[in-house]
Amino acid sequence: MQLKFKFLYHGLFWVAVYLLWVFVFRNYSFSLTKSLTVEFCYLVFITADYYIITYYILPEFLKKKRYVLFVTYTLVLIAFSALLRAIVSLEMNIHVFTGRIRPVFGTLYFNSLLNIFIWVELIVMGKMIADRIYNQQKLALMEQERVKHELDFLKAQINPHALFNSLNTIYGHIDKNNQEARNILLKFSGLLRYQLYDCGEEKISLEKEIEFIRNYISFQQIRKEKNLEVEVCINNDQGNYAIAPLLLVILIENAFKFVSSFTDKKNRIVIKLTAANGVFDFFVCNTTEQRQSMPSLINQGGIGLTNLKRRLELLYPNKHEITFKQETDCYEATLKLELA
C-alpha cells in the first residue's frame, strides 16, 4: 500500500509539472500533437535527470562532501540530456512538423540546456528542502519521545539502593545449603543492575549487551524444564561497536516464552549473533507446537514487539530489517542492523 501511494504521488507530481510547463510557460497554447511530442521531450529528460541526481549523484557525492565531483557530474548529465533533447526535437520538427521552419541546432541546444538546467535545479532544490524539513520534524519527534520516555522512566523508577538492599536481605535469608536459589537471585540481581545502571545511555558497548544476553539466557534456562536445549553462537569481530540497549532481549524472551513443551522429544532454542564489518545480524529460533501459528505468536508478543519495532524505526531509520518466519515446527526471528 505504501509503495502504491509513493508511485501515485510521483505520478501526480510529474503530471502537475507537465501541465505547469504547457499552460504557464508556453503562453497557454495547447496543441495535443505538439504537447505529446516536442513539449513532452522536456518532461522526459527533466524526469530522468531528477531521478539520477536524487538517487545516485546526491548520495554518492554531495552527502559525502565531494562537492567538485557533484557539480561536475550534474553539469555533464544536464548537458548530455540537453544534447539528446535538441537532437530529438530537431528530428521531430523535420519529420513530424514539416510545415514549420527548421530551427538552428545551436539555438535549440542552448534553449534545451537552459530550460532543463533551471527545471532540474528547481525541482532538486525543492526536494532537498522538503527532505530537510521532514528530517527536522522527525528529529524533533524523536527528541520529544526521548524526553517522554525519560520522564516516564523517572516517574516509574524506584530507589535502586533500596531495591538492592532488599535483594541482599533476601539473599542473606536463603539457607546456605540452597545454593541454587542463591545463584538464581544473584543472576537476577545482575540483570536488574544492568537495566538500572548501564542502560541510561542511548547506545552502549556491544560487548556489554552481549554479556547481558548471556546472563539473561542463563537465567531463563534455570526457569525452564531440563529437556530444553539452548544453542548459543556469538561471533564478534571485536569492532568498537555501539548498540541501543535491550533490543534483543524481547526476541529472546519470546523464544523462551513460546518454545514448545514436548515430553517425547527435545525442545530447542537457537540463538546466533554476528557482528562484522559494521553489520549486526541476530537470529533466534525456537521449536513450536503445531497448534501455534505465526500470526498468533506475533500477536501474543504484545507490546514488547510493538515497542521494539518502534524503537528500531526511531533509532535505526533505513538501517534495520526485522523479519519473522514460521516453519513446520520452528518459529524464527531475524534482525539486521547497520552499526557503522
SERO-4910 file (N, C-alpha, C, O; in steps of 0.05 Angstrom, whole numbers):
BEGIN
 pado doro    nc1    nc2    nc3   cac1   cac2   cac3    cc1    cc2    cc3    oc1    oc2    oc3
  Met    A     17    -24      0      0      0      0     17     25      0     12     44    -14
  Gln    A     38     25     16     56     48     18     71     52     -9     75     75    -17
  Leu    A     78     30    -22     92     32    -48     73     43    -69     82     59    -86
  Lys    A     48     34    -69     29     44    -88     24     74    -84     22     90   -104
  Phe    A     23     83    -59     19    111    -54     43    127    -63     39    150    -73
  Lys    A     67    116    -61     91    130    -70     91    134   -100     97    155   -110
  Phe    A     83    113   -115     82    115   -144     60    135   -152     65    150   -171
  Leu    A     37    134   -139     16    153   -145     25    182   -140     19    199   -156
  Tyr    A     39    186   -118     48    213   -111     68    223   -132     65    246   -141
  His    A     86    206   -140    106    214   -161     92    220   -188     99    239   -202
  Gly    A     72    203   -194     58    206   -219     43    233   -220     45    247   -240
  Leu    A     28    239   -199     14    264   -197     32    288   -198     26    309   -210
  Phe    A     55    285   -185     75    307   -185     84    314   -213     85    338   -220
  Trp    A     91    294   -228    102    299   -255     80    308   -274     85    323   -293
  Val    A     55    299   -270     33    309   -286     29    339   -281     24    355   -299
  Ala    A     32    347   -255     29    375   -248     51    392   -260     47    414   -270
  Val    A     76    381   -260     98    395   -272     94    399   -302     99    420   -313
  Tyr    A     84    378   -315     79    379   -344     58    400   -351     61    416   -369
  Leu    A     36    400   -336     14    419   -341     24    447   -336     16    466   -350
  Leu    A     40    451   -315     51    477   -309     68    487   -333     67    510   -340
  Trp    A     84    469   -343    101    476   -366     85    484   -390     90    504   -403
  Val    A     64    468   -397     49    473   -421     32    498   -419     32    515   -437
  Phe    A     18    502   -397     -2    523   -395     10    550   -386      1    571   -394
  Val    A     30    549   -368     41    574   -358     65    584   -374     66    607   -382
  Phe    A     84    566   -378    109    574   -391    108    572   -421    128    577   -434
  Arg    A     85    564   -432     82    563   -461     59    581   -469     46    576   -490
  Asn    A     53    602   -454     33    623   -461      6    611   -466     -9    619   -483
  Tyr    A     -1    591   -450    -27    578   -450    -34    565   -477    -57    558   -482
  Ser    A    -14    562   -495    -20    549   -520    -19    519   -516      1    508   -506
  Phe    A    -40    505   -525    -41    476   -521    -49    463   -547    -72    466   -556
  Ser    A    -31    448   -558    -36    432   -582    -31    404   -575     -8    397   -567
  Leu    A    -50    386   -577    -47    358   -568    -24    345   -581     -8    332   -568
  Thr    A    -21    348   -608      1    335   -622     28    346   -613     46    331   -607
  Lys    A     29    372   -611     54    385   -603     61    379   -574     84    374   -567
  Ser    A     41    379   -557     46    375   -528     55    346   -523     71    342   -504
  Leu    A     45    327   -539     53    300   -534     79    292   -548     89    270   -545
  Thr    A     92    311   -561    117    305   -575    139    324   -566    154    317   -548
  Val    A    140    348   -578    162    367   -572    162    374   -542    183    373   -529
  Glu    A    139    383   -532    139    392   -504    144    369   -485    157    372   -464
  Phe    A    134    345   -492    138    322   -475    167    314   -472    175    301   -453
  Cys    A    183    321   -492    212    315   -491    225    327   -466    241    315   -453
  Tyr    A    217    352   -460    228    365   -436    222    348   -411    240    344   -394
  Leu    A    197    340   -408    189    325   -384    205    299   -382    213    291   -359
  Val    A    209    285   -404    224    260   -403    252    264   -393    261    250   -375
  Phe    A    267    284   -404    294    288   -396    297    301   -369    315    295   -354
  Ile    A    279    319   -362    279    331   -335    274    309   -314    287    308   -293
  Thr    A    254    291   -319    248    269   -300    272    251   -297    279    244   -275
  Ala    A    284    243   -320    308    225   -318    331    238   -302    343    225   -286
  Asp    A    336    263   -308    358    277   -294    352    279   -264    370    276   -247
  Tyr    A    327    285   -257    319    288   -229    325    262   -214    337    263   -192
  Tyr    A    316    239   -224    319    214   -210    349    205   -209    357    194   -189
  Ile    A    364    210   -230    392    204   -229    407    221   -209    423    210   -193
  Ile    A    401    246   -208    414    264   -188    405    257   -160    422    256   -142
  Thr    A    379    252   -156    369    248   -129    378    221   -117    385    220    -94
  Tyr    A    378    200   -134    383    173   -123    411    163   -128    419    142   -118
  Tyr    A    427    178   -143    454    169   -147    475    191   -141    492    187   -124
  Ile    A    473    214   -155    493    234   -152    493    247   -125    514    252   -113
  Leu    A    469    253   -114    467    265    -87    479    247    -66    497    256    -51
  Pro    A    470    223    -62    481    206    -41    510    198    -46    525    194    -27
  Glu    A    518    196    -71    545    186    -77    566    208    -74    589    202    -67
  Phe    A    559    233    -79    579    255    -79    572    277    -59    589    284    -42
  Leu    A    548    289    -60    543    312    -43    542    304    -14    554    318      3
  Lys    A    529    282     -7    527    274     21    554    264     32    558    263     56
  Lys    A    572    258     14    599    250     23    618    274     21    643    270     23
  Lys    A    607    298     16    623    323     14    643    323     -8    665    335     -6
  Arg    A    637    310    -30    654    310    -53    642    330    -73    630    322    -94
  Tyr    A    644    356    -67    629    377    -80    637    380   -109    619    384   -126
  Val    A    662    379   -115    672    383   -143    660    361   -161    650    367   -183
  Leu    A    661    337   -152    651    315   -168    620    317   -171    609    311   -192
  Phe    A    607    327   -150    578    330   -151    571    350   -173    553    345   -189
  Val    A    584    374   -172    578    394   -192    585    385   -220    570    389   -239
  Thr    A    608    371   -223    616    361   -249    597    341   -261    588    344   -284
  Tyr    A    589    321   -245    571    301   -255    544    313   -262    531    305   -281
  Thr    A    534    332   -245    508    344   -250    508    360   -276    490    357   -292
  Leu    A    529    376   -281    530    392   -305    533    375   -330    521    380   -350
  Val    A    550    354   -328    553    336   -351    527    322   -357    520    318   -381
  Leu    A    513    313   -337    487    299   -342    467    318   -355    454    310   -375
  Ile    A    465    342   -345    446    361   -357    454    369   -385    437    371   -403
  Ala    A    480    373   -390    490    379   -417    484    357   -437    476    361   -459
  Phe    A    488    332   -428    482    309   -445    452    306   -450    445    301   -473
  Ser    A    436    311   -430    407    310   -434    397    331   -453    380    326   -470
  Ala    A    409    355   -450    401    377   -469    409    370   -497    394    377   -516
  Leu    A    432    357   -501    440    349   -528    421    329   -540    413    332   -563
  Leu    A    414    309   -524    394    289   -534    367    302   -540    355    295   -560
  Arg    A    359    320   -522    333    333   -527    333    350   -552    314    351   -567
  Ala    A    356    364   -557    358    381   -581    357    364   -606    344    371   -626
  Ile    A    371    341   -605    371    323   -629    343    312   -634    333    312   -657
  Val    A    329    302   -613    302    291   -616    283    313   -626    267    308   -644
  Ser    A    284    337   -614    267    359   -622    272    367   -651    253    373   -666
  Leu    A    297    367   -659    303    375   -687    292    354   -706    280    362   -727
  Glu    A    294    329   -700    284    308   -717    253    310   -719    241    306   -740
  Met    A    240    316   -696    211    319   -696    203    342   -713    183    341   -728
  Asn    A    217    365   -711    210    388   -728    213    382   -757    198    393   -774
  Ile    A    232    365   -765    237    359   -793    217    339   -803    205    343   -825
  His    A    212    317   -788    196    295   -798    167    295   -789    150    284   -803
  Val    A    161    309   -767    133    309   -757    120    335   -764     98    335   -776
  Phe    A    133    358   -757    121    384   -763    135    395   -788    151    414   -786
  Thr    A    129    383   -811    143    390   -836    138    418   -845    153    430   -860
  Gly    A    116    429   -836    109    456   -846    122    478   -831    120    502   -838
  Arg    A    136    472   -810    149    492   -793    177    498   -804    189    482   -818
  Ile    A    187    521   -796    214    529   -803    234    513   -787    230    510   -763
  Arg    A    254    503   -801    274    486   -787    291    504   -768    303    523   -777
  Pro    A    291    498   -742    306    514   -723    336    510   -726    345    489   -735
  Val    A    351    529   -717    381    527   -716    388    509   -692    378    512   -670
  Phe    A    406    489   -697    412    469   -677    425    482   -652    419    475   -629
  Gly    A    443    502   -657    456    515   -634    436    529   -616    438    527   -592
  Thr    A    417    543   -628    396    557   -612    379    536   -597    372    540   -574
  Leu    A    372    515   -611    356    494   -599    370    481   -575    358    475   -555
  Tyr    A    396    476   -579    412    464   -557    414    483   -533    411    474   -510
  Phe    A    419    509   -539    421    528   -517    395    530   -501    396    531   -476
  Asn    A    373    532   -515    347    533   -502    341    508   -485    331    509   -463
  Ser    A    348    485   -497    344    460   -482    361    459   -457    352    451   -436
  Leu    A    387    467   -460    405    467   -437    395    486   -415    395    478   -392
  Leu    A    387    509   -423    377    529   -403    352    519   -389    350    521   -365
  Asn    A    332    509   -405    307    500   -393    311    476   -375    300    475   -353
  Ile    A    326    456   -384    330    432   -368    345    439   -343    339    429   -321
  Phe    A    366    456   -345    381    463   -322    364    477   -300    365    470   -277
  Ile    A    348    497   -309    331    512   -290    311    493   -276    308    493   -252
  Trp    A    297    477   -293    277    460   -281    288    438   -263    278    433   -241
  Val    A    310    426   -271    322    405   -255    332    416   -229    327    405   -207
  Glu    A    346    439   -230    356    451   -205    334    459   -187    336    455   -162
  Leu    A    312    471   -197    290    479   -180    277    455   -167    271    456   -143
  Ile    A    272    434   -182    259    410   -171    277    396   -151    268    388   -129
  Val    A    303    393   -157    321    380   -138    324    397   -113    324    386    -91
  Met    A    326    423   -115    328    440    -92    303    438    -75    304    437    -50
  Gly    A    280    437    -88    255    434    -74    254    408    -59    244    407    -36
  Lys    A    264    386    -72    265    360    -59    284    361    -34    277    349    -14
  Met    A    307    374    -37    325    375    -15    314    391      8    318    384     32
  Ile    A    300    413      2    287    429     23    266    413     37    264    413     62
  Ala    A    249    399     21    228    382     33    239    360     51    229    355     72
  Asp    A    261    347     42    274    326     58    285    338     83    284    325    104
  Arg    A    297    362     82    308    374    105    287    380    126    290    375    150
  Ile    A    264    391    116    242    397    135    232    371    147    226    370    171
  Tyr    A    229    350    131    219    324    141    238    313    162    229    303    183
  Asn    A    264    314    156    284    303    175    284    319    201    287    308    223
  Gln    A    281    346    199    280    362    224    255    355    240    257    353    265
  Gln    A    233    351    227    208    344    241    212    316    254    202    312    276
  Lys    A    225    298    240    230    271    251    248    272    275    244    258    295
  Leu    A    269    289    273    287    292    296    273    304    320    278    296    343
  Ala    A    256    324    314    241    336    336    222    316    349    219    315    374
  Leu    A    210    299    333    192    278    344    208    258    360    199    250    382
  Met    A    232    250    351    249    232    366    257    244    392    258    231    413
  Glu    A    264    270    392    272    283    417    248    285    436    252    281    460
  Gln    A    224    290    426    201    291    443    196    263    456    190    261    480
  Glu    A    198    242    440    194    215    450    216    208    470    210    194    490
  Arg    A    241    216    465    262    210    483    257    223    510    260    211    531
  Val    A    249    249    510    243    263    534    220    250    549    220    247    573
  Lys    A    200    242    534    176    229    546    184    202    559    176    197    582
  His    A    201    187    545    209    161    557    226    166    582    225    151    601
  Glu    A    243    187    581    260    193    604    242    201    628    247    192    650
  Leu    A    222    217    623    204    225    644    188    201    655    185    198    679
  Asp    A    179    184    637    164    160    645    182    142    662    173    131    682
  Phe    A    207    141    654    227    124    669    231    136    697    232    121    717
  Leu    A    234    162    698    238    175    724    214    172    742    216    169    766
  Lys    A    190    174    730    165    171    746    163    143    758    154    139    780
  Ala    A    171    123    741    167     95    749    191     84    765    190     62    776
  Gln    A    212    100    766    237     90    779    234     88    809    225    107    823
  Ile    A    242     65    820    243     62    849    272     67    857    290     67    840
  Asn    A    276     70    882    303     76    892    321     51    888    316     30    901
  Pro    A    341     52    871    357     28    866    372     18    890    374     -6    895
  His    A    381     36    907    396     28    931    377     12    949    385     -9    960
  Ala    A    353     21    953    334      7    970    327    -20    958    324    -40    973
  Leu    A    326    -21    931    319    -47    918    342    -67    923    336    -90    930
  Phe    A    367    -59    918    389    -78    921    394    -85    950    403   -107    957
  Asn    A    388    -66    968    389    -73    997    369    -95   1003    374   -113   1019
  Ser    A    345    -93    991    324   -113    996    333   -140    985    329   -161    997
  Leu    A    345   -140    961    355   -165    949    377   -177    967    378   -201    970
  Asn    A    394   -160    977    415   -171    995    403   -183   1020    413   -203   1031
  Thr    A    382   -171   1030    368   -182   1053    356   -209   1047    359   -228   1063
  Ile    A    343   -211   1023    332   -237   1015    354   -258   1012    351   -281   1020
  Tyr    A    376   -250   1000    398   -268    996    409   -279   1023    415   -302   1025
  Gly    A    410   -261   1042    420   -269   1068    402   -288   1083    411   -303   1100
  His    A    375   -287   1076    356   -305   1090    352   -331   1076    338   -349   1085
  Ile    A    365   -335   1052    364   -360   1039    384   -379   1052    407   -372   1057
  Asp    A    374   -403   1057    392   -423   1070    417   -427   1053    416   -430   1029
  Lys    A    440   -428   1067    465   -431   1053    468   -457   1038    483   -459   1019
  Asn    A    452   -477   1047    453   -503   1033    437   -501   1006    442   -518    988
  Asn    A    420   -481   1004    404   -478    979    420   -461    960    412   -438    955
  Gln    A    441   -471    949    459   -456    932    446   -448    905    452   -427    894
  Glu    A    428   -465    896    415   -459    871    398   -434    873    398   -417    855
  Ala    A    383   -431    895    366   -408    898    383   -383    901    376   -362    891
  Arg    A    406   -385    915    424   -362    917    435   -354    890    437   -330    884
  Asn    A    443   -374    873    453   -367    847    432   -354    829    438   -335    814
  Ile    A    407   -363    832    386   -351    816    382   -322    824    379   -304    807
  Leu    A    383   -316    850    379   -289    859    403   -271    850    398   -248    844
  Leu    A    427   -282    850    450   -267    841    448   -260    812    454   -237    804
  Lys    A    439   -279    796    436   -274    767    414   -253    763    418   -235    746
  Phe    A    392   -255    777    371   -235    775    381   -207    783    374   -188    770
  Ser    A    397   -206    804    408   -181    813    426   -168    792    426   -144    788
  Gly    A    442   -185    778    459   -175    757    444   -164    733    451   -144    722
  Leu    A    422   -178    726    406   -169    704    393   -142    711    391   -124    694
  Leu    A    383   -140    735    370   -116    744    390    -92    745    383    -70    738
  Arg    A    414    -98    754    434    -77    757    441    -66    729    445    -42    725
  Tyr    A    443    -84    709    448    -75    681    427    -56    671    432    -36    659
  Gln    A    401    -64    676    379    -48    665    377    -21    680    368     -1    668
  Leu    A    384    -21    705    381      4    721    404     23    717    401     48    715
  Tyr    A    428     13    715    452     30    715    465     33    687    476     54    681
  Asp    A    465     11    672    481     12    647    465     20    622    477     26    601
  Cys    A    439     21    624    422     27    601    411     55    600    392     61    585
  Gly    A    424     73    614    415    101    614    422    116    589    409    135    581
  Glu    A    444    107    575    452    120    550    436    109    526    424     88    527
  Glu    A    436    126    505    422    117    481    434     93    468    420     75    458
  Lys    A    461     91    469    475     68    459    497     60    478    509     77    492
  Ile    A    502     34    479    523     24    497    541      5    481    536     -1    458
  Ser    A    562     -4    494    581    -22    482    568    -48    475    552    -59    490
  Leu    A    573    -58    451    562    -84    442    571   -106    461    556   -125    465
  Glu    A    595   -104    471    606   -125    489    588   -127    514    582   -149    524
  Lys    A    580   -104    525    563   -104    549    536   -117    543    525   -132    559
  Glu    A    525   -110    519    499   -122    512    501   -152    508    483   -166    516
  Ile    A    523   -161    497    528   -190    494    530   -204    521    519   -225    525
  Glu    A    544   -191    539    547   -203    566    519   -205    580    513   -224    593
  Phe    A    503   -184    576    476   -184    588    460   -206    575    445   -220    590
  Ile    A    462   -210    549    447   -231    535    455   -259    546    437   -275    551
  Arg    A    480   -263    550    490   -289    561    477   -294    588    468   -315    594
  Asn    A    478   -273    605    467   -276    632    437   -280    632    426   -296    647
  Tyr    A    423   -267    613    394   -269    611    387   -298    602    368   -310    613
  Ile    A    402   -308    583    397   -335    573    401   -355    596    386   -374    599
  Ser    A    423   -352    610    429   -369    633    407   -369    654    399   -389    665
  Phe    A    397   -345    659    375   -342    679    350   -356    669    336   -369    684
  Gln    A    343   -353    643    319   -365    632    322   -396    632    302   -410    636
  Gln    A    345   -406    627    349   -435    627    343   -447    654    333   -470    656
  Ile    A    348   -432    675    343   -443    702    313   -447    706    304   -465    720
  Arg    A    297   -428    694    268   -429    698    255   -451    681    232   -459    687
  Lys    A    268   -461    660    255   -480    642    261   -509    650    276   -515    668
  Glu    A    246   -526    636    249   -555    641    277   -565    632    291   -551    616
  Lys    A    284   -588    642    311   -599    636    313   -608    606    335   -610    596
  Asn    A    290   -613    593    292   -623    566    293   -600    545    287   -605    522
  Leu    A    299   -576    554    303   -554    536    332   -551    529    350   -550    546
  Glu    A    338   -551    503    365   -549    493    369   -521    481    354   -513    463
  Val    A    389   -507    491    394   -479    482    422   -478    469    442   -485    481
  Glu    A    422   -470    444    447   -467    429    453   -437    424    437   -423    413
  Val    A    475   -428    434    483   -400    431    509   -398    415    529   -411    422
  Cys    A    508   -382    394    532   -379    378    536   -349    374    520   -335    361
  Ile    A    558   -338    385    563   -309    383    590   -305    370    611   -315    380
  Asn    A    591   -289    349    615   -282    334    617   -252    332    600   -239    320
  Asn    A    638   -241    344    642   -212    344    670   -207    334    689   -218    345
  Asp    A    673   -190    313    700   -185    303    715   -165    320    736   -154    311
  Gln    A    705   -160    344    719   -142    363    720   -113    354    737    -98    363
  Gly    A    702   -106    336    700    -79    328    689    -62    351    674    -72    368
  Asn    A    695    -37    351    687    -19    372    658     -9    366    654     14    360
  Tyr    A    639    -28    368    612    -22    361    595    -13    385    601    -21    408
  Ala    A    575      2    379    555     10    400    528      4    390    522      5    366
  Ile    A    510     -4    408    483    -12    400    463     -1    421    470      2    444
  Ala    A    439      3    412    418     11    431    413    -12    450    410    -35    441
  Pro    A    411     -7    476    408    -28    495    381    -41    495    361    -29    487
  Leu    A    380    -67    502    355    -82    507    338    -84    482    313    -86    483
  Leu    A    350    -85    458    335    -90    434    330   -120    430    309   -128    421
  Leu    A    350   -136    437    349   -165    430    334   -181    451    324   -203    446
  Val    A    332   -170    475    321   -186    497    291   -192    492    281   -213    501
  Ile    A    277   -175    477    249   -180    471    246   -206    454    229   -222    460
  Leu    A    263   -208    434    262   -232    416    270   -257    431    259   -279    427
  Ile    A    290   -254    449    299   -278    464    277   -286    484    272   -309    489
  Glu    A    265   -266    497    244   -271    516    221   -286    503    210   -304    515
  Asn    A    213   -277    479    192   -291    464    199   -320    457    182   -337    458
  Ala    A    225   -324    451    233   -351    445    229   -370    469    220   -392    466
  Phe    A    237   -360    492    233   -376    517    204   -379    524    195   -399    535
  Lys    A    189   -358    518    161   -357    526    144   -377    509    127   -390    519
  Phe    A    150   -378    483    134   -394    465    148   -420    455    138   -433    437
  Val    A    170   -427    468    183   -452    460    165   -476    466    149   -475    485
  Ser    A    167   -496    450    150   -519    454    155   -533    481    175   -529    494
  Ser    A    136   -550    488    138   -565    513    134   -594    508    118   -607    522
  Phe    A    148   -605    489    146   -633    482    157   -650    506    176   -642    519
  Thr    A    144   -673    510    154   -691    530    168   -715    518    184   -729    531
  Asp    A    163   -720    492    175   -743    479    199   -736    461    212   -754    450
  Lys    A    205   -710    459    229   -702    443    239   -675    453    226   -662    469
  Lys    A    263   -668    444    276   -644    454    262   -619    445    252   -617    422
  Asn    A    261   -600    463    252   -573    457    278   -556    453    297   -559    469
  Arg    A    278   -540    433    304   -528    425    301   -498    419    281   -489    408
  Ile    A    321   -483    428    324   -454    421    352   -450    410    372   -459    421
  Val    A    353   -436    387    379   -430    374    381   -400    373    364   -386    363
  Ile    A    403   -389    383    409   -361    383    436   -356    370    456   -366    380
  Lys    A    436   -340    349    461   -334    335    464   -303    332    445   -289    325
  Leu    A    488   -294    338    494   -266    337    521   -262    323    541   -274    330
  Thr    A    521   -245    303    545   -239    288    548   -209    284    529   -196    276
  Ala    A    572   -199    290    578   -171    285    604   -169    269    625   -177    280
  Ala    A    603   -160    245    627   -159    228    623   -138    206    602   -135    195
  Asn    A    644   -123    201    644   -102    180    622    -82    183    610    -72    164
  Gly    A    616    -75    208    595    -55    213    567    -65    211    548    -49    213
  Val    A    563    -91    207    536   -102    204    531   -121    226    548   -138    233
  Phe    A    508   -119    239    500   -135    261    477   -153    253    456   -144    244
  Asp    A    481   -180    255    460   -199    248    453   -215    273    470   -225    287
  Phe    A    426   -217    278    416   -232    301    395   -251    291    377   -244    276
  Phe    A    397   -276    301    378   -297    293    369   -312    318    386   -320    334
  Val    A    343   -317    320    334   -333    343    311   -352    332    294   -343    317
  Cys    A    313   -377    340    294   -396    330    286   -414    354    303   -423    369
  Asn    A    260   -420    356    251   -438    377    231   -458    365    214   -450    348
  Thr    A    232   -482    375    212   -502    366    185   -494    377    182   -484    399
  Thr    A    165   -500    361    137   -494    368    120   -518    364    127   -536    349
  Glu    A     98   -518    378     78   -539    374     60   -532    350     56   -508    345
  Gln    A     49   -551    336     35   -546    312     10   -528    316      1   -515    297
  Arg    A     -1   -529    339    -25   -513    344    -19   -483    344    -38   -466    343
  Gln    A      6   -475    346     14   -447    347     21   -438    318     38   -450    305
  Ser    A      9   -417    309     15   -406    283     30   -380    286     30   -368    308
  Met    A     43   -371    265     60   -347    266     44   -322    274     52   -307    291
  Pro    A     20   -317    261      5   -293    269     -2   -293    298     -1   -272    311
  Ser    A    -10   -317    309    -17   -317    338      7   -312    355      5   -299    376
  Leu    A     31   -323    347     55   -318    362     63   -289    362     70   -278    383
  Ile    A     60   -276    339     67   -247    337     49   -231    354     57   -212    368
  Asn    A     23   -237    352      3   -222    368      7   -226    398      3   -208    414
  Gln    A     15   -251    405     20   -256    434     45   -241    444     48   -237    468
  Gly    A     63   -234    424     86   -218    432     79   -192    445     94   -180    460
  Gly    A     54   -183    438     43   -160    452     59   -134    448     70   -129    427
  Ile    A     58   -118    469     70    -91    468    100    -93    465    113    -73    456
  Gly    A    113   -115    473    142   -117    471    151   -115    442    169    -99    436
  Leu    A    139   -130    424    147   -129    395    139   -102    383    154    -91    366
  Thr    A    116    -91    391    108    -65    381    128    -44    389    136    -27    372
  Asn    A    137    -44    414    156    -24    423    183    -28    409    197     -9    402
  Leu    A    191    -54    404    216    -60    391    216    -48    363    235    -35    355
  Lys    A    195    -53    348    193    -42    320    194    -12    320    207      0    303
  Arg    A    180      1    339    180     30    340    208     41    347    217     60    335
  Arg    A    222     28    366    249     36    373    268     34    349    285     51    344
  Leu    A    265     12    334    282      8    310    277     30    290    295     40    277
  Glu    A    251     38    286    245     59    267    257     86    275    266    101    258
  Leu    A    258     91    301    268    116    310    299    117    312    311    136    305
  Leu    A    311     94    321    339     94    326    355     85    301    378     94    297
  Tyr    A    343     69    284    357     59    260    340     62    235    334     43    222
  Pro    A    333     87    229    316     91    205    331     83    179    354     92    175
  Asn    A    319     66    164    330     56    139    356     40    143    371     35    124
  Lys    A    362     32    168    386     17    174    380     -8    189    397    -19    203
  His    A    355    -18    187    348    -42    201    329    -59    184    315    -49    167
  Glu    A    328    -84    190    310   -103    177    303   -125    197    320   -139    207
  Ile    A    277   -127    203    268   -147    222    246   -164    208    228   -154    196
  Thr    A    249   -191    210    231   -209    197    224   -232    215    239   -239    233
  Phe    A    200   -243    211    190   -266    226    182   -288    206    171   -282    184
  Lys    A    188   -312    213    183   -334    194    173   -359    209    184   -366    230
  Gln    A    153   -372    199    142   -396    211    149   -420    194    140   -422    171
  Glu    A    165   -439    205    170   -464    192    151   -485    203    132   -479    218
  Thr    A    155   -510    195    137   -532    203    135   -534    233    112   -534    244
  Asp    A    157   -535    247    157   -537    276    176   -518    289    186   -523    311
  Cys    A    181   -495    275    200   -476    286    191   -448    279    181   -442    257
  Tyr    A    195   -430    298    189   -402    294    215   -386    294    230   -388    314
  Glu    A    220   -370    273    245   -356    270    241   -326    270    221   -316    260
  Ala    A    260   -311    282    260   -282    281    289   -273    274    308   -283    286
  Thr    A    291   -255    256    318   -245    249    318   -214    250    298   -201    244
  Leu    A    340   -203    258    344   -174    259    371   -167    248    392   -179    255
  Lys    A    371   -148    230    396   -139    218    399   -108    222    380    -94    216
  Leu    A    422   -100    232    427    -72    237    453    -63    224    472    -78    222
  Glu    A    454    -38    215    479    -25    207    490     -9    230    478     11    238
  Leu    A    512    -18    242    523     -5    265    544     16    258    548     34    274
  Ala    A    557     13    235    578     31    228    567     58    219    582     76    212
***
